[in-house]
Amino acid sequence: MSRPLRVVREGAGVLDELRSALSGGDAILVAPATRHPEGLPARVEKPIALVVETSGSTGRPKRVALGADALLASAAASESALGGPGQWMLALPTHYIAGLNVLVRSIAAGAAPVTLPGDRVAPETFVAACDDFAPRVARFVALVPRQLDALLGDPSARDELARFAAVLLGGQAAPAALLERAEDAGVRVVRSYGSSETAGGCVYDGLPIGQTAVRLTARGEVELGGPSLAEGYLGDPGLIAARFSEDADGRWFRTADAGVWREGPDGARLTVTGRLDDVLVSGGLKVATGAIEELLHARSGWEHAVVVAVDDARWGQVPVVVVEGSAPDEAGAIAAVAEVLGVQARPAQVIRVGELPRLASGKPDRAAIAALAREVGGTVDDG
């Protein structure tokens, strides 16, 4: 059994197209106006309702095939975890899973989303759009850290954010300083972890939601299971076999993320420490770029720093930091990394840019950032 697959352009009609797809109509792939997907089949297997092209931030883009049951299971789990139904604000692109999830949750809740105009979240447009919420309804919005940072910097937007029942924050690791600013402003932030392959966020603040299952392999890789898992990848059985597995405990998605369970006052919570493949070898010693980023993000002005590996004739590879603006006390930041993680983790260079290359989802474009670091080249004194 199969059904047609159609490309739908991002815009006002996506909500109705998605509603139809969830109800058994044509499967859809939502594409931005500037790009037309090539090589799509005319039909897909009957269970597939939605195809999502991943951003390709760390590798080649993939086409994730999601069933209606997975998408609706994700929406139900989110609603339960956040305390009940409400009205969502759409502030993310709908050709990525985070924006599409806002629409699925809106369909499931029977409440039309409030949509921000344009492709960027400006504080003034955010404040104006808040007037479109229905009265006496719980407000929800999904943001990436860069958006939250901008809104917290504006008094009016900050006050409006404090009226939301929850601000779902995903897309990338959130700097501790940003979370502290939100807490000080009375904004309830819920950190979301997941991917297109799990129909979006399935772990909130370190705890699995709904029927999501989480386990760690012997090498520390996070594996996720449950009813929100994707059918697989469109036209790529090899990748399906590499990333999905099945055993007596169910079906699992191999995330390629490294994680640990950390005990807290209310039990163990999952902490994702970085990508398993984000490890460089400097002078014969392994260095996790995610660990360097975590240390830098704790410093004021360094919250959006990105660390990439650059080949080096002497050490094999070295970590290079790319950061926006005038991050203060560069020497102190470099010294702090070396003190905590060892001299092999000491950044060889800090490259300052006016704005980091980003994907439409708001995530840093790591491939472009790595290319920039290789192009600039050079290192500081390694003594």
JOHU-V749327 format. One record per pair of residues at least 4 apart in sequence whose ideal C-beta (glycine too) atoms are under 8 Angstrom apart, sorted by the first residue. I is the first residue (numbers start at 1). J is the second residue. D is the distance in whole Angstrom. If there is no record, write none. Layout:
<<I;J;D> <I;J;D>>
//
This chain:
<<1;45;7> <1;46;4> <2;43;4> <2;44;6> <2;45;6> <2;46;6> <3;24;8> <3;25;8> <3;26;6> <3;27;6> <3;43;6> <3;44;7> <3;46;6> <3;48;8> <4;26;4> <4;27;7> <4;42;7> <4;43;6> <5;26;7> <5;27;5> <5;28;7> <5;29;7> <5;40;6> <5;41;6> <5;42;7> <5;43;6> <5;44;5> <5;48;8> <5;51;7> <6;17;8> <6;26;5> <6;27;7> <6;28;6> <6;29;8> <7;28;7> <7;29;5> <7;30;8> <7;31;5> <7;36;7> <7;37;6> <7;40;7> <8;13;7> <8;14;6> <8;17;5> <8;28;5> <8;29;7> <8;30;5> <8;31;7> <9;13;8> <9;30;8> <9;31;6> <9;32;8> <9;33;6> <10;14;6> <10;30;6> <10;31;7> <10;32;5> <10;33;6> <10;93;7> <10;94;5> <10;95;5> <11;33;8> <12;115;8> <13;17;6> <14;18;6> <14;30;6> <14;94;5> <14;100;8> <14;103;7> <15;19;6> <15;103;5> <15;106;7> <15;107;7> <15;112;8> <15;113;7> <16;20;6> <17;21;6> <17;28;5> <17;30;8> <18;22;6> <18;28;7> <18;30;8> <18;50;7> <18;100;7> <18;103;5> <18;104;7> <18;107;7> <19;23;6> <19;107;5> <20;25;4> <20;26;7> <21;25;5> <21;26;6> <21;27;6> <21;28;5> <21;49;4> <21;50;6> <21;68;7> <22;49;6> <22;68;5> <22;71;7> <22;72;7> <22;104;7> <22;107;7> <23;68;8> <24;68;8> <27;44;5> <27;48;5> <27;49;5> <27;50;7> <27;51;7> <28;49;8> <28;50;6> <28;51;7> <29;37;6> <29;40;7> <29;50;7> <29;51;4> <29;52;7> <29;53;7> <29;63;8> <30;50;8> <30;52;8> <30;94;5> <30;95;5> <30;100;7> <31;35;6> <31;36;6> <31;37;6> <31;53;8> <31;95;6> <32;93;7> <32;95;5> <32;360;7> <37;53;7> <37;63;8> <39;235;8> <40;51;8> <40;234;8> <41;234;7> <41;235;7> <44;48;4> <44;51;7> <44;65;7> <44;234;7> <45;65;8> <45;231;7> <47;67;4> <47;68;8> <47;69;8> <47;231;6> <48;65;5> <48;66;7> <48;67;6> <48;231;6> <48;234;8> <49;66;6> <49;67;6> <49;68;4> <49;71;7> <50;65;8> <50;66;5> <50;68;8> <50;71;6> <50;100;7> <51;63;5> <51;64;7> <51;65;6> <51;66;7> <51;234;6> <52;63;7> <52;64;5> <52;66;7> <52;95;8> <52;96;7> <52;97;5> <52;100;7> <52;196;5> <53;61;5> <53;62;7> <53;63;6> <53;64;8> <53;95;7> <54;61;5> <54;62;5> <54;63;8> <54;64;6> <54;195;8> <54;196;5> <55;61;7> <55;96;7> <55;359;5> <55;360;8> <55;361;5> <55;363;6> <56;60;6> <56;61;4> <56;62;8> <56;359;8> <56;367;7> <57;359;6> <57;363;5> <57;364;7> <57;365;6> <57;366;5> <57;367;7> <58;275;7> <58;277;8> <58;366;5> <58;367;7> <62;196;8> <62;233;5> <62;236;7> <62;239;7> <63;233;6> <63;234;4> <63;235;7> <63;236;8> <64;97;8> <64;196;4> <64;197;6> <64;230;5> <64;232;8> <64;233;6> <64;234;8> <65;230;6> <65;231;4> <65;232;6> <65;233;7> <65;234;5> <66;70;5> <66;71;6> <66;196;8> <66;199;6> <66;230;5> <66;231;7> <67;71;7> <67;230;8> <67;231;6> <68;72;6> <69;73;6> <69;227;7> <70;74;6> <70;199;5> <70;227;6> <70;228;5> <70;229;6> <70;230;6> <70;231;8> <71;75;7> <71;101;8> <71;104;5> <71;199;5> <71;228;8> <72;76;6> <72;104;7> <72;108;6> <73;77;6> <73;199;7> <73;210;6> <73;211;7> <73;226;8> <73;227;4> <73;228;5> <74;78;6> <74;101;7> <74;104;7> <74;198;8> <74;199;4> <74;200;6> <74;201;8> <74;202;7> <74;210;8> <74;228;4> <75;79;6> <75;101;7> <75;104;5> <75;105;5> <75;107;8> <75;108;4> <75;109;8> <76;80;6> <76;108;7> <76;210;6> <77;81;6> <77;202;7> <77;209;4> <77;210;2> <77;211;7> <77;212;7> <77;228;7> <78;82;6> <78;101;8> <78;105;6> <78;168;8> <78;201;7> <78;204;8> <78;209;6> <78;210;8> <79;84;7> <79;85;6> <79;105;7> <79;108;7> <79;109;7> <80;84;8> <80;209;7> <80;210;6> <81;190;8> <81;204;5> <81;209;4> <81;210;7> <82;86;8> <82;140;7> <82;165;7> <82;166;5> <82;168;8> <82;190;7> <82;204;8> <83;138;7> <83;165;7> <83;166;8> <84;138;7> <85;108;8> <85;109;4> <85;110;8> <85;111;7> <85;138;7> <86;109;7> <86;111;7> <86;137;6> <86;138;3> <86;139;6> <86;140;5> <86;165;6> <87;106;8> <87;109;7> <87;111;4> <87;112;8> <87;113;7> <87;114;7> <87;133;6> <87;134;6> <87;137;5> <87;138;7> <87;139;6> <87;140;7> <88;102;5> <88;105;6> <88;106;5> <88;109;8> <88;111;7> <88;113;5> <88;114;7> <88;140;5> <88;141;7> <88;142;7> <89;102;8> <89;113;7> <89;114;5> <89;115;8> <89;116;7> <89;129;7> <89;130;8> <89;133;8> <89;139;7> <89;140;7> <89;141;4> <90;94;7> <90;99;6> <90;102;5> <90;103;7> <90;106;8> <90;113;5> <90;114;7> <90;115;5> <90;116;7> <91;102;8> <91;116;5> <91;121;5> <91;126;8> <91;141;6> <91;142;7> <91;143;6> <91;147;6> <92;96;7> <92;98;5> <92;99;4> <92;102;7> <92;142;6> <92;143;7> <92;144;7> <92;361;7> <92;362;7> <93;99;5> <93;119;7> <93;360;5> <93;361;6> <94;99;4> <94;100;6> <94;102;8> <94;103;6> <95;99;7> <95;100;8> <95;360;7> <96;100;7> <96;196;8> <96;360;7> <96;361;5> <97;101;6> <97;195;7> <97;196;4> <97;199;7> <97;200;5> <98;102;7> <98;142;6> <98;144;8> <98;170;6> <98;171;7> <98;200;6> <98;201;8> <98;361;7> <99;103;7> <99;142;8> <100;104;6> <100;200;8> <101;105;6> <101;142;7> <101;199;7> <101;200;4> <101;201;7> <102;106;6> <102;113;6> <102;142;6> <103;107;6> <103;113;6> <104;108;6> <105;109;6> <105;140;8> <106;111;6> <106;112;6> <106;113;4> <111;134;7> <111;137;7> <114;129;6> <114;130;8> <114;132;5> <114;133;6> <115;129;8> <116;121;6> <116;125;6> <116;126;7> <116;129;5> <117;125;6> <117;129;8> <118;122;7> <118;125;7> <119;360;8> <121;125;7> <121;126;6> <121;143;7> <121;147;5> <121;150;6> <121;151;7> <122;126;7> <122;150;8> <123;127;6> <123;150;7> <123;151;6> <123;153;7> <123;154;4> <123;156;7> <123;157;4> <124;128;6> <124;154;8> <124;156;8> <124;157;8> <125;129;6> <126;130;7> <126;151;6> <126;157;5> <126;160;7> <127;154;8> <127;156;5> <127;157;6> <127;160;6> <130;139;8> <130;160;5> <130;163;8> <133;137;6> <133;139;6> <138;165;4> <139;163;6> <139;164;4> <139;165;6> <140;164;6> <140;165;6> <140;166;6> <140;167;8> <140;168;7> <141;164;6> <141;167;6> <141;168;7> <142;167;8> <142;168;4> <142;169;8> <142;170;7> <142;192;7> <143;147;4> <143;148;5> <143;151;8> <143;167;6> <143;168;7> <143;169;6> <144;148;7> <144;169;7> <144;170;7> <144;171;4> <144;172;7> <144;361;7> <144;362;4> <144;363;7> <145;149;6> <145;169;6> <145;171;7> <145;172;6> <145;173;8> <145;174;5> <145;175;7> <145;178;6> <145;303;8> <145;304;8> <145;362;8> <146;150;7> <146;304;7> <146;358;8> <146;362;5> <147;151;6> <147;362;7> <148;152;6> <148;161;8> <148;167;7> <148;169;6> <148;174;8> <148;178;6> <148;182;7> <148;189;7> <149;153;7> <149;178;6> <149;303;7> <150;154;7> <150;157;8> <151;157;4> <151;158;7> <151;161;6> <152;157;8> <152;158;5> <152;161;7> <152;178;8> <152;181;5> <152;182;6> <152;185;6> <152;187;7> <153;157;8> <153;158;8> <154;158;6> <155;159;6> <156;160;7> <157;161;6> <158;162;7> <158;185;5> <158;187;7> <159;163;7> <160;164;8> <161;167;6> <161;182;8> <161;185;7> <161;187;5> <162;185;6> <162;186;4> <162;187;5> <164;187;7> <164;188;7> <165;188;7> <166;188;5> <166;189;8> <166;190;5> <167;182;7> <167;187;6> <167;188;6> <167;189;5> <167;190;7> <168;190;5> <168;192;5> <168;201;7> <168;204;8> <169;174;5> <169;189;5> <169;190;7> <169;191;5> <169;192;6> <170;191;7> <170;192;4> <170;193;7> <170;194;7> <170;200;8> <170;201;5> <171;361;6> <171;362;6> <171;363;5> <172;363;5> <172;364;7> <173;272;7> <173;290;8> <173;293;7> <173;294;7> <173;297;7> <174;178;6> <174;179;6> <174;189;8> <174;191;6> <175;179;7> <175;297;4> <175;298;7> <175;303;4> <175;304;8> <176;180;6> <176;297;7> <176;298;5> <177;181;7> <177;297;7> <177;298;7> <177;300;6> <177;303;6> <178;182;7> <178;303;6> <179;183;6> <179;189;6> <179;191;8> <180;184;6> <181;185;6> <182;187;4> <182;189;5> <183;187;7> <183;189;7> <190;204;5> <190;205;6> <191;204;7> <191;205;5> <191;206;8> <192;200;8> <192;201;3> <192;203;7> <192;204;6> <193;201;6> <193;202;7> <193;203;4> <193;204;8> <193;206;8> <193;270;7> <193;272;6> <194;198;4> <194;199;7> <194;200;5> <194;201;4> <194;202;4> <194;203;6> <194;224;7> <194;228;8> <195;200;8> <195;253;8> <195;255;7> <196;200;7> <196;230;7> <197;229;7> <197;230;5> <197;243;7> <197;244;8> <197;253;5> <197;255;8> <198;202;5> <198;212;8> <198;224;5> <198;226;8> <198;228;5> <198;229;6> <198;230;7> <198;253;6> <199;228;4> <199;229;8> <199;230;7> <200;228;8> <201;209;8> <202;208;6> <202;209;6> <202;210;7> <202;212;4> <202;224;6> <202;226;7> <202;228;6> <203;207;7> <203;208;5> <203;209;7> <203;212;7> <203;214;6> <203;224;8> <203;270;6> <204;209;5> <205;269;7> <206;262;8> <206;269;3> <206;270;5> <206;271;6> <207;269;6> <207;270;8> <208;212;4> <208;213;7> <208;214;5> <208;226;8> <208;270;8> <210;226;7> <210;227;7> <210;228;7> <211;226;5> <211;227;5> <212;224;7> <212;225;7> <212;226;4> <212;228;7> <213;224;7> <213;225;4> <213;226;5> <213;249;8> <213;250;7> <213;252;8> <214;222;7> <214;223;7> <214;224;6> <214;225;8> <214;270;6> <215;222;8> <215;223;5> <215;225;8> <215;249;8> <215;252;8> <216;220;6> <216;221;7> <216;222;6> <216;223;7> <216;259;6> <216;260;7> <216;261;7> <217;221;4> <217;223;6> <219;276;7> <220;258;5> <220;259;7> <220;260;7> <220;273;8> <220;276;7> <221;254;6> <221;255;7> <221;256;7> <221;257;7> <221;258;7> <221;259;8> <221;276;6> <222;255;5> <222;257;5> <222;258;7> <222;259;4> <222;270;7> <222;272;6> <223;245;8> <223;252;5> <223;253;7> <223;254;6> <223;255;7> <224;229;7> <224;252;7> <224;253;5> <224;255;6> <225;229;7> <225;249;7> <225;250;5> <225;251;6> <225;252;5> <225;253;7> <226;250;8> <229;244;8> <229;251;6> <229;253;6> <230;253;8> <232;236;8> <232;237;8> <232;239;8> <232;240;4> <232;244;6> <233;239;5> <233;240;5> <233;243;8> <236;240;6> <237;241;6> <238;242;6> <239;243;6> <240;244;5> <242;254;8> <243;253;6> <243;254;5> <243;256;8> <244;251;7> <244;252;7> <244;253;6> <244;254;7> <245;251;7> <245;252;5> <245;254;7> <246;250;7> <246;251;5> <246;252;7> <247;252;7> <256;275;6> <256;276;5> <256;277;6> <257;272;5> <257;274;7> <257;275;6> <257;276;7> <258;272;7> <258;273;5> <258;274;5> <258;275;7> <258;276;5> <258;288;8> <258;290;7> <259;270;5> <259;271;6> <259;272;5> <259;273;6> <260;270;8> <260;271;5> <260;273;6> <261;268;4> <261;269;7> <261;270;6> <261;271;8> <262;268;7> <262;269;6> <262;270;8> <262;271;5> <263;267;7> <263;268;5> <264;268;7> <264;269;6> <273;288;7> <273;290;6> <273;291;7> <273;294;8> <274;278;5> <274;288;5> <274;289;7> <274;290;2> <274;291;7> <274;293;8> <274;294;8> <275;290;7> <278;288;7> <278;289;5> <278;290;5> <279;286;5> <279;287;7> <279;288;5> <279;289;7> <280;286;8> <280;287;5> <280;289;7> <280;309;4> <280;317;4> <280;318;7> <280;319;6> <281;285;7> <281;286;6> <281;287;7> <281;316;6> <281;317;6> <282;287;5> <282;312;8> <282;315;5> <282;316;6> <282;317;5> <282;318;6> <282;319;7> <282;344;5> <282;345;8> <283;315;5> <283;316;7> <283;344;6> <284;316;8> <285;342;7> <285;344;4> <287;291;8> <287;292;7> <287;319;6> <287;341;7> <287;344;6> <287;345;5> <288;292;7> <289;293;6> <289;307;4> <289;308;7> <289;309;7> <289;319;6> <290;294;6> <290;307;8> <291;295;7> <291;341;6> <291;345;7> <292;296;6> <292;307;5> <292;319;6> <292;321;8> <292;337;6> <292;341;7> <292;345;6> <292;347;7> <293;297;6> <293;305;6> <293;306;7> <293;307;5> <294;298;7> <295;299;8> <295;336;6> <295;337;5> <295;340;6> <295;341;7> <296;302;4> <296;305;4> <296;307;7> <296;321;7> <296;323;8> <296;333;6> <296;337;7> <297;302;6> <297;303;5> <297;304;8> <297;305;7> <298;302;8> <299;327;8> <299;329;8> <299;332;8> <299;333;6> <299;336;7> <300;328;7> <301;325;7> <301;326;7> <301;327;4> <301;328;5> <302;323;6> <302;327;5> <302;333;6> <304;323;7> <304;324;5> <304;356;6> <304;364;8> <305;321;5> <305;322;7> <305;323;4> <305;327;7> <306;321;7> <306;322;5> <306;323;7> <306;356;6> <306;364;5> <306;366;7> <306;369;5> <307;319;5> <307;320;7> <307;321;5> <307;322;8> <307;347;7> <308;319;7> <308;320;6> <308;322;7> <308;366;7> <308;369;6> <308;370;4> <308;373;5> <309;317;5> <309;318;7> <309;319;6> <309;320;8> <309;370;7> <310;317;7> <310;318;6> <310;319;8> <310;320;5> <310;348;7> <310;349;8> <310;370;8> <310;373;5> <310;374;6> <310;377;8> <311;316;7> <311;317;6> <311;374;8> <312;316;6> <312;317;6> <312;318;4> <312;348;7> <312;379;7> <314;382;7> <315;344;8> <315;348;8> <315;382;8> <318;347;8> <318;348;4> <318;349;8> <318;379;6> <319;345;6> <319;346;8> <319;347;5> <319;348;7> <320;347;6> <320;348;6> <320;349;5> <320;350;8> <320;351;7> <320;373;4> <321;333;8> <321;347;5> <321;349;7> <321;350;5> <321;351;7> <322;350;8> <322;351;5> <322;353;6> <322;356;7> <322;369;5> <322;372;6> <322;373;6> <323;327;5> <323;350;6> <323;351;7> <323;352;6> <323;353;7> <324;352;8> <324;353;6> <324;354;7> <324;355;6> <324;356;5> <325;352;7> <325;354;7> <326;352;7> <327;333;7> <327;350;8> <327;352;7> <329;333;6> <330;334;6> <330;350;5> <331;335;6> <332;336;6> <333;337;7> <333;347;8> <333;350;8> <334;338;7> <334;346;6> <334;347;5> <334;350;7> <334;380;8> <335;339;6> <336;340;6> <337;341;6> <337;345;5> <337;346;6> <337;347;6> <338;342;7> <338;343;5> <338;345;7> <338;346;4> <341;345;4> <342;346;8> <346;382;8> <347;380;8> <348;379;4> <348;380;6> <348;382;7> <349;373;8> <349;376;8> <349;378;6> <349;379;5> <349;380;6> <351;372;7> <351;373;6> <351;376;5> <353;372;7> <356;364;5> <356;365;8> <356;369;7> <357;364;7> <357;365;4> <357;368;4> <357;369;6> <357;372;7> <358;362;6> <358;363;7> <358;364;6> <358;365;6> <359;363;5> <359;364;8> <359;365;5> <364;369;6> <365;369;6> <366;370;6> <367;371;7> <368;372;6> <369;373;6> <370;374;6> <371;375;6> <372;376;6>>
//
